[in-house]
C-alpha cells in the first residue's frame, strides 16, 4: 500500500485519513518530522479549510516544502 503523508491542525484531517486506512502507512507531518525521507511513493493530503482559529493553515506549506526537498522525496 501507499504511504499517506498528511497535515492536521484541528484533527479533522486526522480523522478523515484514519477512515481511509486500509493498510496504508500513515505519517502525520509536523515540525518534528518534516525532514523525513520517504523511500516509496506517497500521497499528500492537506486540509482545505480555514477559520479564525486556524488562520495559519498554510503554515503547513513550509513543512511540506521541507519534506519534498529532503533526500529523494
C-alpha positions, 0 to 999 in steps of 0.5 A: 500500500501507499504511504499517506503523508498528511497535515492536521491542525484541528484533527479533522484531517486526522480523522478523515485519513484514519477512515481511509486506512486500509493498510496504508502507512500513515505519517502525520507531518509536523515540525518534528518530522518534516525532514523525513525521507520517504523511500516509496511513493506517497500521497499528500493530503492537506486540509482545505479549510480555514477559520479564525482559529486556524488562520495559519493553515498554510503554515503547513506549506513550509513543512511540506516544502521541507519534506519534498526537498529532503533526500529523494522525496 
